[in-house]
Amino acid sequence: MSLALAPALDFSVELGAELPCRKFDPDLWFSDAPAELELAKSLCGECPLKAECLSGALEREEPWGVWGGEIFERGAVVARKRPRGRPRKDDLAREAALVAETEARVAAVTARESVRLAA
């Protein structure tokens, strides 16, 4: 589903607000380079629509890109995008820790959105 077909939500942010994904090169959020995706994630940090962006991407199962400060790959949130090639052994342990941290953050955002929608 494209963003044009996504349901309109009532956001309390002005239309003229300088959102990072509108202010910087949009290709940054869909890059193949892991370093560029990490930069896009960091730019999402102070975005006023971060939680709504992430929950919408989770609902739509976005196939790739950075949404709400998280990297999506094949419709799921991943801790980080791996560069091409075989990973180092020490990277595998770090990856497991990042996956656990990412799952906890996604669960927290989902819980907050559920509470907000129930209110």
C-alpha positions as CSV (number, residue, x, y, z in Angstrom):
1,M,0.0,0.0,0.0
2,S,1.4,3.4,-0.9
3,L,1.3,6.4,1.4
4,A,-1.3,7.9,-0.9
5,L,-3.7,5.1,0.0
6,A,-2.9,5.1,3.7
7,P,-5.7,6.3,5.9
8,A,-5.5,10.0,6.9
9,L,-4.8,10.4,10.6
10,D,-5.5,13.4,12.7
11,F,-2.1,14.8,13.6
12,S,-1.6,17.9,15.7
13,V,1.4,19.0,13.7
14,E,1.3,21.8,11.3
15,L,1.5,20.9,7.6
16,G,4.4,23.3,7.1
17,A,6.5,21.6,9.9
18,E,10.0,20.7,8.8
19,L,9.9,16.9,9.1
20,P,13.3,15.3,8.5
21,C,12.0,13.1,5.8
22,R,10.8,16.2,3.9
23,K,13.8,18.4,4.7
24,F,16.5,16.0,3.6
25,D,17.0,13.8,0.5
26,P,14.2,11.2,0.6
27,D,16.6,8.6,-0.9
28,L,18.5,8.6,2.4
29,W,15.6,6.7,4.0
30,F,15.7,4.0,1.3
31,S,19.5,3.6,0.9
32,D,21.4,0.4,0.4
33,A,24.2,1.6,2.6
34,P,23.9,0.7,6.3
35,A,25.7,3.9,7.4
36,E,23.1,6.1,5.5
37,L,20.2,4.2,7.0
38,E,21.7,4.8,10.5
39,L,21.9,8.5,9.6
40,A,18.3,8.5,8.6
41,K,17.3,6.7,11.9
42,S,19.2,9.4,13.8
43,L,17.4,12.2,11.9
44,C,14.0,10.6,12.9
45,G,15.0,11.1,16.6
46,E,13.3,14.4,17.2
47,C,10.5,14.1,14.6
48,P,7.0,14.9,16.1
49,L,5.4,12.1,14.0
50,K,7.9,9.4,14.9
51,A,5.4,7.2,16.8
52,E,2.6,7.6,14.2
53,C,5.1,6.9,11.4
54,L,6.3,3.7,13.0
55,S,2.9,2.4,13.9
56,G,1.6,3.1,10.4
57,A,4.6,1.3,8.8
58,L,4.0,-1.7,11.1
59,E,0.3,-1.8,10.0
60,R,1.2,-1.6,6.3
61,E,4.2,-4.0,6.7
62,E,6.4,-1.6,4.8
63,P,8.8,-3.7,2.7
64,W,11.9,-1.5,3.2
65,G,13.3,1.8,4.4
66,V,13.5,3.8,7.6
67,W,10.1,4.5,9.2
68,G,9.6,6.1,12.6
69,G,13.3,5.7,13.4
70,E,13.4,2.0,12.6
71,I,14.8,0.1,9.6
72,F,12.3,-2.1,7.8
73,E,13.4,-5.1,5.6
74,R,10.9,-7.4,4.0
75,G,8.1,-6.0,6.1
76,A,9.7,-6.4,9.5
77,V,11.8,-4.2,11.8
78,V,15.5,-5.1,11.8
79,A,18.1,-3.9,14.3
80,R,20.4,-2.8,11.5
81,K,21.0,-3.5,7.9
82,R,23.9,-5.8,7.2
83,P,26.4,-4.8,4.6
84,R,27.0,-7.2,1.8
85,G,29.2,-10.3,2.5
86,R,29.6,-12.7,5.3
87,P,29.3,-11.3,8.8
88,R,32.1,-11.5,11.3
89,K,31.5,-13.8,14.3
90,D,31.7,-10.9,16.8
91,D,29.0,-9.1,14.8
92,L,26.6,-11.9,15.3
93,A,26.5,-11.4,19.1
94,R,26.1,-7.7,18.7
95,E,23.3,-8.3,16.2
96,A,21.4,-10.5,18.7
97,A,21.6,-7.7,21.3
98,L,20.4,-5.1,18.8
99,V,17.5,-7.4,17.7
100,A,16.3,-7.7,21.3
101,E,16.6,-3.9,21.9
102,T,14.6,-3.2,18.7
103,E,11.9,-5.7,19.6
104,A,11.5,-4.0,23.0
105,R,11.3,-0.5,21.4
106,V,8.7,-1.6,18.8
107,A,6.6,-3.3,21.6
108,A,6.8,-0.1,23.7
109,V,5.6,2.1,20.8
110,T,2.8,-0.3,20.0
111,A,1.7,-0.4,23.6
112,R,1.7,3.4,23.8
113,E,-0.3,3.7,20.5
114,S,-2.8,1.1,21.9
115,V,-3.3,3.1,25.1
116,R,-3.6,6.4,23.1
117,L,-6.2,5.0,20.8
118,A,-8.2,3.4,23.7
119,A,-8.3,6.8,25.5
